Structure formats: structure tokens, C-alpha cells
Amino acid sequence: MAAVPDRARQAFRILQVGFVVAPILAGLDKFLDVLVDWDRYLAPVATDVLPVSAHTIMVVVGVIEIAAGILVALRPRIGGYVVAAWLWAIIVNLLVLGDYFDVALRDFGLSLGALALARLAEAFPAGGAAPRPATADRQGA
């Protein structure tokens, strides 16, 4: 049976790969619209406030998502928190839009995974090395 650190390392790697691949693919698709017409997910208030089209906003969103995926690859401890915050911003947008509540719920679940990745990355600071030993001040954190 695998030791707990091995399982934790595997969980860390699974989450890291997922949160590298998904944001990069979703970000790239903002340029291509192969998966879906992303513009329909943008609350109209965004185009009311910003002097650009919905498509232009979504292209910028794509760039941010690609950057977030790269950040998770290079610095998962920071990237996990960035992806979680980004997902919360998407959730707020969907709630303001008043539609796609199922997608908002899915994104909330994804944000929990991103938070778990960030927490696991604290245990594997070198990207998968042996976990750091717990100290008295970190055990309750």
C-alpha cells in the first residue's frame, strides 16, 4: 500500500495537471470558439462599463486564463489561489448574468480543487519533492 506522502504527491500532481491544462485550453478557445461561443457567458454590464466588445473582453479573458495555467505549472502554490480567485470572478459574472447557474456551481467546485492544489503545493514546495515536516505553528493552519 502506498504511503500517505505518495498519495498526497499524486493528488497534488493530478490537480496541478488539471489546473494547467484546463485554463490553457479554455483560454486558447477564447480565440477560436471551438468549444462554445464564449461571448454569451459575459454579463452585459461588462460591455456597458468597458468601451470594447464582448469578444474583445473574452480574448483578454483568454490571455488571463493562459497566464493562470502557466502560473500553476511554474508556481502552483500561488497559481492555485489565482485560479480560485479567477473562478470566483467568473461565478460572480454568471450570477450577475442571471443564467448558467449550473456552470457557476461547477466553477465553485473547481475553485475548491484549486484551493486544494494551493494547499498541497505548500507541502510540496519543489513541485513534488518530499513534504515539509509539520511544525507546531503550521499544524492548525
PASEBA-1860 file (N, C-alpha, C; in nm, 3 decimals):
! residues 141
1> MAAVPDRA> 0.085/-0.117/0.000/0.000/0.000/0.000/0.090/0.124/0.000 ~ 0.052/0.225/-0.078/0.132/0.347/-0.091/0.128/0.427/0.038 ~ 0.239/0.490/0.069/0.246/0.576/0.186/0.163/0.701/0.162 ~ 0.119/0.763/0.270/0.037/0.884/0.260/0.107/0.994/0.179 ~ 0.237/1.020/0.202/0.302/1.123/0.120/0.296/1.092/-0.030 ~ 0.305/0.963/-0.066/0.296/0.927/-0.208/0.157/0.959/-0.262 ~ 0.055/0.930/-0.186/-0.082/0.961/-0.228/-0.104/1.111/-0.236 ~ -0.051/1.182/-0.140/-0.064/1.328/-0.141/0.010/1.386/-0.261
9> RQAFRILQ> 0.127/1.333/-0.292/0.202/1.379/-0.409/0.125/1.351/-0.537 ~ 0.064/1.234/-0.545/-0.016/1.201/-0.662/-0.137/1.295/-0.674 ~ -0.205/1.322/-0.563/-0.318/1.415/-0.565/-0.273/1.553/-0.609 ~ -0.159/1.596/-0.559/-0.103/1.725/-0.598/-0.079/1.729/-0.748 ~ -0.016/1.625/-0.802/0.015/1.622/-0.945/-0.111/1.617/-1.032 ~ -0.210/1.540/-0.990/-0.336/1.533/-1.065/-0.401/1.671/-1.072 ~ -0.409/1.738/-0.957/-0.468/1.872/-0.954/-0.384/1.970/-1.035 ~ -0.253/1.961/-1.023/-0.167/2.054/-1.096/-0.185/2.037/-1.247
17> VGFVVAPI> -0.182/1.915/-1.295/-0.200/1.892/-1.439/-0.337/1.945/-1.484 ~ -0.440/1.916/-1.406/-0.573/1.962/-1.441/-0.584/2.114/-1.448 ~ -0.521/2.182/-1.352/-0.531/2.328/-1.347/-0.423/2.397/-1.431 ~ -0.341/2.319/-1.499/-0.256/2.374/-1.605/-0.330/2.358/-1.738 ~ -0.377/2.238/-1.765/-0.438/2.207/-1.894/-0.571/2.280/-1.915 ~ -0.661/2.274/-1.818/-0.796/2.331/-1.837/-0.792/2.482/-1.864 ~ -0.723/2.562/-1.782/-0.722/2.706/-1.812/-0.654/2.739/-1.946 ~ -0.548/2.667/-1.979/-0.480/2.696/-2.106/-0.571/2.661/-2.224
25> LAGLDKFL> -0.636/2.546/-2.219/-0.727/2.509/-2.328/-0.846/2.604/-2.337 ~ -0.905/2.637/-2.222/-1.019/2.730/-2.223/-0.973/2.867/-2.273 ~ -0.855/2.909/-2.232/-0.801/3.037/-2.277/-0.777/3.040/-2.427 ~ -0.718/2.934/-2.479/-0.694/2.926/-2.624/-0.826/2.927/-2.701 ~ -0.927/2.861/-2.644/-1.055/2.855/-2.714/-1.127/2.990/-2.716 ~ -1.088/3.083/-2.631/-1.146/3.218/-2.638/-1.111/3.284/-2.772 ~ -1.002/3.240/-2.833/-0.962/3.291/-2.964/-1.029/3.215/-3.078 ~ -1.066/3.088/-3.053/-1.113/3.000/-3.159/-1.264/2.973/-3.156
33> DVLVDWDR> -1.325/2.977/-3.040/-1.468/2.946/-3.021/-1.504/2.808/-3.077 ~ -1.419/2.709/-3.052/-1.447/2.573/-3.096/-1.540/2.504/-2.997 ~ -1.512/2.521/-2.869/-1.592/2.454/-2.765/-1.730/2.518/-2.750 ~ -1.735/2.651/-2.753/-1.861/2.723/-2.730/-1.842/2.868/-2.772 ~ -1.951/2.939/-2.790/-1.946/3.083/-2.813/-1.933/3.149/-2.676 ~ -1.812/3.180/-2.638/-1.783/3.230/-2.503/-1.850/3.364/-2.474 ~ -1.876/3.443/-2.576/-1.932/3.577/-2.556/-2.066/3.572/-2.482 ~ -2.141/3.464/-2.500/-2.272/3.455/-2.436/-2.265/3.439/-2.285
41> YLAPVATD> -2.146/3.405/-2.233/-2.129/3.391/-2.089/-2.093/3.522/-2.019 ~ -2.081/3.629/-2.094/-2.041/3.757/-2.037/-2.164/3.841/-2.003 ~ -2.171/3.885/-1.879/-2.283/3.970/-1.836/-2.279/4.101/-1.914 ~ -2.394/4.149/-1.964/-2.398/4.272/-2.043/-2.342/4.394/-1.971 ~ -2.343/4.393/-1.839/-2.289/4.507/-1.765/-2.141/4.528/-1.798 ~ -2.071/4.422/-1.834/-1.928/4.434/-1.868/-1.910/4.521/-1.992 ~ -1.992/4.499/-2.094/-1.979/4.580/-2.215/-2.039/4.719/-2.197 ~ -2.128/4.733/-2.098/-2.181/4.866/-2.066/-2.074/4.952/-1.999
49> VLPVSAHT> -1.990/4.888/-1.918/-1.888/4.960/-1.841/-1.760/4.980/-1.923 ~ -1.723/4.878/-2.000/-1.598/4.883/-2.077/-1.628/4.922/-2.222 ~ -1.545/5.005/-2.281/-1.571/5.052/-2.417/-1.523/4.956/-2.527 ~ -1.538/4.827/-2.504/-1.497/4.727/-2.602/-1.607/4.622/-2.617 ~ -1.596/4.543/-2.721/-1.697/4.440/-2.748/-1.681/4.321/-2.652 ~ -1.785/4.242/-2.645/-1.781/4.121/-2.562/-1.670/4.029/-2.609 ~ -1.653/4.017/-2.740/-1.549/3.928/-2.792/-1.410/3.976/-2.750 ~ -1.387/4.106/-2.755/-1.257/4.160/-2.713/-1.232/4.129/-2.565
57> IMVVVGVI> -1.335/4.145/-2.483/-1.322/4.113/-2.341/-1.288/3.966/-2.324 ~ -1.354/3.880/-2.400/-1.329/3.737/-2.386/-1.190/3.698/-2.436 ~ -1.137/3.769/-2.534/-0.999/3.744/-2.577/-0.902/3.780/-2.464 ~ -0.927/3.892/-2.396/-0.845/3.929/-2.281/-0.858/3.823/-2.171 ~ -0.980/3.776/-2.149/-1.003/3.668/-2.053/-0.919/3.545/-2.092 ~ -0.915/3.515/-2.221/-0.835/3.402/-2.268/-0.688/3.417/-2.236 ~ -0.635/3.536/-2.255/-0.495/3.562/-2.222/-0.471/3.542/-2.072 ~ -0.562/3.591/-1.990/-0.550/3.575/-1.844/-0.556/3.428/-1.806
65> EIAAGILV> -0.646/3.353/-1.869/-0.656/3.210/-1.837/-0.530/3.134/-1.879 ~ -0.474/3.167/-1.993/-0.349/3.102/-2.035/-0.238/3.135/-1.935 ~ -0.230/3.261/-1.894/-0.129/3.301/-1.795/-0.151/3.228/-1.662 ~ -0.276/3.212/-1.622/-0.305/3.140/-1.496/-0.260/2.995/-1.506 ~ -0.284/2.930/-1.619/-0.239/2.792/-1.637/-0.088/2.780/-1.632 ~ -0.019/2.874/-1.692/0.128/2.874/-1.688/0.176/2.898/-1.545 ~ 0.108/2.988/-1.473/0.145/3.015/-1.334/0.128/2.889/-1.248 ~ 0.021/2.814/-1.271/0.002/2.688/-1.197/0.115/2.591/-1.229
73> ALRPRIGG> 0.161/2.589/-1.353/0.270/2.499/-1.391/0.399/2.536/-1.319 ~ 0.426/2.666/-1.309/0.553/2.713/-1.254/0.550/2.737/-1.103 ~ 0.440/2.788/-1.054/0.425/2.823/-0.912/0.287/2.781/-0.864 ~ 0.265/2.651/-0.845/0.130/2.603/-0.811/0.075/2.660/-0.681 ~ 0.162/2.691/-0.587/0.112/2.746/-0.461/0.044/2.881/-0.485 ~ 0.101/2.965/-0.566/0.041/3.094/-0.599/-0.069/3.073/-0.703 ~ -0.040/2.994/-0.805/-0.135/2.972/-0.913/-0.267/2.913/-0.867 ~ -0.264/2.826/-0.770/-0.388/2.768/-0.718/-0.479/2.875/-0.661
81> YVVAAWLW> -0.422/2.968/-0.586/-0.503/3.077/-0.531/-0.551/3.172/-0.641 ~ -0.466/3.197/-0.739/-0.506/3.285/-0.851/-0.621/3.223/-0.928 ~ -0.612/3.093/-0.958/-0.719/3.025/-1.031/-0.848/3.024/-0.949 ~ -0.837/3.001/-0.820/-0.958/3.003/-0.736/-1.023/3.141/-0.740 ~ -0.945/3.245/-0.726/-1.000/3.381/-0.731/-1.060/3.410/-0.867 ~ -0.994/3.366/-0.973/-1.046/3.386/-1.108/-1.180/3.315/-1.126 ~ -1.191/3.193/-1.074/-1.316/3.120/-1.082/-1.427/3.191/-1.004 ~ -1.392/3.251/-0.890/-1.494/3.326/-0.814/-1.541/3.447/-0.895
89> AIIVNLLV> -1.450/3.511/-0.968/-1.490/3.623/-1.054/-1.583/3.575/-1.164 ~ -1.556/3.460/-1.219/-1.644/3.403/-1.321/-1.781/3.373/-1.261 ~ -1.783/3.318/-1.140/-1.910/3.288/-1.072/-1.991/3.415/-1.053 ~ -1.927/3.521/-1.007/-1.998/3.649/-0.988/-2.055/3.696/-1.121 ~ -1.977/3.689/-1.228/-2.024/3.728/-1.360/-2.148/3.648/-1.399 ~ -2.145/3.516/-1.377/-2.258/3.431/-1.414/-2.381/3.462/-1.330 ~ -2.361/3.493/-1.202/-2.474/3.529/-1.116/-2.535/3.662/-1.159 ~ -2.449/3.758/-1.196/-2.497/3.887/-1.246/-2.572/3.866/-1.378
97> LGDYFDVA> -2.523/3.778/-1.460/-2.588/3.746/-1.586/-2.728/3.689/-1.562 ~ -2.745/3.619/-1.449/-2.875/3.563/-1.414/-2.906/3.434/-1.487 ~ -2.803/3.368/-1.533/-2.821/3.244/-1.607/-2.699/3.156/-1.582 ~ -2.703/3.035/-1.633/-2.591/2.942/-1.622/-2.553/2.913/-1.477 ~ -2.655/2.897/-1.393/-2.628/2.866/-1.252/-2.559/2.731/-1.237 ~ -2.584/2.640/-1.330/-2.516/2.511/-1.327/-2.366/2.527/-1.350 ~ -2.329/2.616/-1.440/-2.188/2.643/-1.466/-2.125/2.711/-1.345 ~ -2.199/2.801/-1.281/-2.148/2.868/-1.160/-2.122/2.765/-1.050
105> LRDFGLSL> -2.212/2.670/-1.035/-2.192/2.565/-0.934/-2.071/2.480/-0.968 ~ -2.056/2.445/-1.094/-1.939/2.367/-1.138/-1.811/2.445/-1.110 ~ -1.812/2.575/-1.141/-1.693/2.656/-1.119/-1.662/2.671/-0.970 ~ -1.764/2.670/-0.886/-1.740/2.671/-0.742/-1.666/2.544/-0.700 ~ -1.711/2.430/-0.752/-1.641/2.304/-0.723/-1.498/2.306/-0.774 ~ -1.478/2.360/-0.893/-1.342/2.374/-0.945/-1.257/2.464/-0.857 ~ -1.317/2.571/-0.803/-1.241/2.661/-0.717/-1.195/2.590/-0.590 ~ -1.276/2.498/-0.540/-1.233/2.420/-0.424/-1.114/2.332/-0.459
113> GALALARL> -1.115/2.275/-0.579/-0.999/2.197/-0.625/-0.875/2.283/-0.638 ~ -0.891/2.407/-0.687/-0.778/2.498/-0.700/-0.722/2.534/-0.562 ~ -0.811/2.553/-0.466/-0.766/2.580/-0.328/-0.692/2.459/-0.271 ~ -0.743/2.339/-0.298/-0.675/2.218/-0.251/-0.536/2.207/-0.314 ~ -0.526/2.241/-0.442/-0.395/2.241/-0.508/-0.299/2.336/-0.438 ~ -0.344/2.458/-0.410/-0.258/2.556/-0.344/-0.211/2.506/-0.207 ~ -0.304/2.445/-0.133/-0.267/2.392/0.000/-0.168/2.276/-0.013 ~ -0.190/2.186/-0.108/-0.096/2.075/-0.127/0.039/2.126/-0.175
121> AEAFPAGG> 0.040/2.232/-0.253/0.166/2.287/-0.302/0.252/2.338/-0.187 ~ 0.189/2.376/-0.077/0.267/2.417/0.040/0.343/2.299/0.098 ~ 0.289/2.181/0.085/0.356/2.061/0.136/0.463/2.011/0.040 ~ 0.452/2.047/-0.089/0.546/2.005/-0.191/0.606/2.128/-0.259 ~ 0.689/2.203/-0.187/0.737/2.331/-0.239/0.824/2.321/-0.363 ~ 0.887/2.208/-0.384/0.974/2.194/-0.501/0.900/2.125/-0.616 ~ 0.767/2.133/-0.613/0.689/2.074/-0.721/0.676/1.924/-0.713 ~ 0.675/1.869/-0.596/0.654/1.727/-0.582/0.758/1.658/-0.497
129> AAPRPATA> 0.851/1.733/-0.440/0.951/1.674/-0.352/0.882/1.624/-0.225 ~ 0.960/1.564/-0.140/0.904/1.513/-0.014/0.836/1.626/0.061 ~ 0.726/1.595/0.129/0.655/1.701/0.201/0.739/1.757/0.314 ~ 0.716/1.886/0.341/0.783/1.950/0.453/0.723/1.898/0.583 ~ 0.806/1.881/0.684/0.751/1.835/0.812/0.662/1.943/0.873 ~ 0.557/1.899/0.940/0.466/1.993/1.004/0.533/2.052/1.128 ~ 0.511/2.178/1.149/0.559/2.244/1.270/0.440/2.281/1.354 ~ 0.466/2.316/1.478/0.357/2.348/1.570/0.270/2.461/1.517
137> DRQGA> 0.330/2.564/1.455/0.251/2.676/1.407/0.180/2.645/1.276 ~ 0.220/2.544/1.203/0.157/2.512/1.074/0.052/2.401/1.087 ~ 0.056/2.322/1.194/-0.034/2.208/1.205/-0.181/2.251/1.206 ~ -0.213/2.360/1.269/-0.352/2.403/1.277/-0.394/2.488/1.160 ~ -0.300/2.524/1.072/-0.332/2.614/0.960/-0.409/2.544/0.852
END
